[in-house]
Amino acid sequence: MTQQIESPPRTTDDVRRLAVDRGDALNLDQILVPLNGFRRSEQILPFASMLADWFSGEITLFHSLPSTHPARGARPGVQYPDAPHDRGTSLAAAYLEEVVSRLGPHGVKSRWGVATGDAASMIASRSATSSFGIVAVATTARARAHRFVSRGLLEGLWRKTAVPLLIVNPLHTSLNGVQPNSPKQLIVPISHGAADSALPIASAIAGASRSAIKIVLSKSNPTDEIEDELINMFSDDNVELEIIHGERKMVRQVHGLQADNPGSWIVTGSKMRSGITRSILGSTSDMLVREAIGPIVVAPDPKVMRRRKRSAHEATRNLATSL
């Protein structure tokens, strides 16, 4: 069912400017991009660059060295800088500087940073304490059984992140060797009501990228009430909206919609369940990520976001006082 929105008399530039303002309020102009030195991780760069372009923002390239690296701290009798012990930091810095130099000619504003420690922990901490609005990463989502044996980066971020994740699967054929175009449509599955954490992000991205929104409402939602709230919200934001009713297998439906609309993005909210809880209770966002054929933004539930940000800030303060 398509909902027609009567837009106030605003120009296209006005609509985009207001969307950019909404995105800036969500810090979507500050994008953290973890890179590990492999080509697959760099496949996130075109999508992160899109965000930076839409919101006139900046990308921070980030690399985390293993915690066993000598840069973690000086040992007795070793003077720093010491070339053999500092080699990892030097190589990481040279690599990130090279990527920055490749982004510059395309008008992408970027910088870089290196840290030492568990990658997921460092990414989550940096993003929560440095006002980043989104972490953009190219990584594969592991199957449930595999996660218990080897968590991987995405599982670590899922447990710790306090900010939304933009995820692309670098193994998917549609993302290999093809320069992606801006989305014409954002697909937003809603199963928690109109206050879903994905909606403000979807509205900002849609307005800034001049794309439409297709909302898929689960059968558990009170249809008329939710539809009225959505129509009012997106009418105020001047975003083109279409609302359809979810099928029994809504995850498969959403994946089908993305396949039928090449270049489209999925934007979904999540309670970010992890470990045994996620295996027992399930996770719609987890299933969406594992089978998505294009970019997907996962926004943590506001309560989860606030709790994790507090934890990250407390950990930072404790670290500072212990030094």
Number of C-alpha atoms within 10 A of each C-alpha: 7 11 14 12 16 11 13 11 9 10 9 11 11 13 19 24 17 16 27 25 17 21 26 17 12 18 17 28 24 26 26 31 24 26 24 16 14 8 11 17 19 17 22 24 20 15 21 24 23 18 25 21 17 23 25 17 22 21 25 20 21 22 24 21 20 15 14 11 15 18 21 13 11 13 10 6 6 9 10 12 11 12 11 8 16 14 15 16 20 12 12 22 16 12 17 22 17 11 18 19 14 12 17 11 9 9 11 20 17 21 16 19 16 16 19 18 16 15 22 21 18 21 24 23 21 20 24 24 15 11 16 22 23 27 27 28 27 24 18 20 22 18 12 14 10 11 16 13 8 10 17 17 18 20 18 18 21 22 16 24 28 32 27 27 23 24 24 27 26 21 14 13 11 15 18 13 8 8 11 15 12 17 19 16 23 26 23 24 29 25 19 15 18 18 15 19 24 24 23 19 22 24 26 27 27 26 28 25 21 20 20 21 27 20 24 22 24 20 14 11 17 11 13 8 11 15 19 12 14 20 20 12 16 19 17 13 21 24 26 23 22 18 19 15 15 20 14 10 9 20 21 15 15 22 20 13 18 21 14 10 15 16 20 24 25 30 28 26 25 22 19 23 19 19 14 11 11 15 12 10 10 13 16 18 21 21 15 21 24 14 15 23 25 23 25 24 24 28 28 25 20 18 12 18 21 15 11 21 21 14 16 22 16 13 12 14 11 11 10 9 7 6 5
